[in-house]
Amino acid sequence: MCVVTAAADDERAGCLVGFASQCSIRPPRFTVWLSKVNHTCRVALAARHLAVHLLTRDQWDLAELFGGETGDEIDKFARVEWRQEYGGAVVLRDAAAWFVGSVVERTDGGDHVGYVLEPVRWDEGRGGPLLRLSDAAAIDAGHPLD
């Protein structure tokens, strides 16, 4: 599980993502899939860079904020520490690790949009076991697919 954040046109968004993977070694590429019903997907459509964050298992509250709330109703970033990074990307200060990726391509995958990213900046923070899908299974999605 990871949290993906986007910023465009003076708007910030972020959501918990379960569909993400490295997709190329040369050149290095990573793909995240954002649900079309999410506020984050709509902001990401205009973003040139996205930030991808790994969380540790003890950061369940952060996972719940970004997975269980919707940016259509609250400002998630008012509740966390963050900073602006490369290309205006929004980086969560408490993440276990993060990278900013330039959006290389967007692809329609049905009910999700795939964002192919070229990593351009990264860092690591806190250590510990990473959050997995089974750890986040109890989070009710802020924008469930009906």
N, C-alpha and C positions, 0 to 999 in steps of 0.2 A: 504494500500500500504506500502511496505517496500523496503529498499535497501539491497541486499545481496551481500557480498563481499567474495572473495576467493583468496587464495595465495598458490602457489605451484611452485616448480622448478624455483625460482627467478622471478616469474611472478605474477602480481596482476590483478584482474578483479572485476567488480561490475556492477550490473544492478538493475533496478526497477522491483519489482515483485508484481503481483496482486494475485497470487495463493499461499497462505500460511495459515497455521492453526495449532493450538495445535492439536495433534492427540492422546495423551495419558496423563492420570493424574498420574498413577503409573505403570511404571516409567514415569517421566516427559519426554515428547517427543513433538517435533514441526516439521512440514514438510514444506519445501519450494519447489516449482516447477520451474525449470529453462528451458527456451526454448532451444532446441537443436541447434538452429541457433546462439545463443548468445556466444560470446567469454567467458563470465562468466561460462557458462555450461562446456565448454571445460577445463577451468582451474580447476573448481570444481571437475571434474572427478578424478583429481590427489590430491586434497586437503584432509587433514585429519580433518580440522575444517573450518566452515563457520561462518561469522558474519552476524547477522540480525539486521537491524536498522529501527527504527520508525522515521518518519519525521513529523514536524508540517506543517500545511497548509501554513504558510508563508515561507516555505523552497521549494517553487516551483522551484527555480533555481537549487537546488540540485537534485530534482526529475527529472527535465528536462535533466540535465547532465547525470545522470545514466540511464534514460529511453530513451532519444532522441539521444544519441551518442553511438558509438560502440568502444569498446576497440581494435577492429581490426584496427582502424584508428587513435585514439588519446589515450594519457595517461590521463585518467580521474583523477588519483590521483595527478597529477601535478597541478590540479586546486582546490584541497581541502586540508584541514588539516586532517591528519590521524596519527595513531600510530599503532605499532605492539602490539598485545595482546597475550593472551594464545594460545599456539600452533602455533604461527606465524600468527594468524588471523589478518586481517586489519580492524581496527575500525575507523569510521568517528568521528572526535572530536565534530562536531556540532549536532549530532543526538539527538533526544528527549529522546530516550532510545535505548539500544542495548543489545544483548547477543551473546556470542560465543558458538557454539554448536559443539560437536564432531560428525562427520558423522558416524551414526550407520548403515545405509543402503541406498542404491541407488536403485531406481526402475524405469523401463521404463514405461512411461505413454502415449506413442504415440509421440506427437511432443514435449513433455516436459520430463525431468528426475526429479523424486521426490527424495529429499534428506531428510531422517529422521535424525533429530538432537537431541542429548542429551545436554541440556544447561549445561555449565560448569563455565561460568563467565558472569556477567551482571552488568549493571549500568544504571542510568538515567541522563539526562542532562537538557535541556531546557524544559519548560512547554508550554502548549498551545494545541488547538484542533489539533488532528492528521490528516494527509493527508489521504484522501479517494480516491477511484477509480474515483468518479465523479470530484474530484479536479484535477486529472491527465489525464482526458480524452482527453485534447487538445494536449498532448505530442505525436508527431509522433515517433514511435518506431525506434530505431537505426538499428535494424535488424527485419523488419516486416516479419511475416509469409505470404508468397504469396500463 
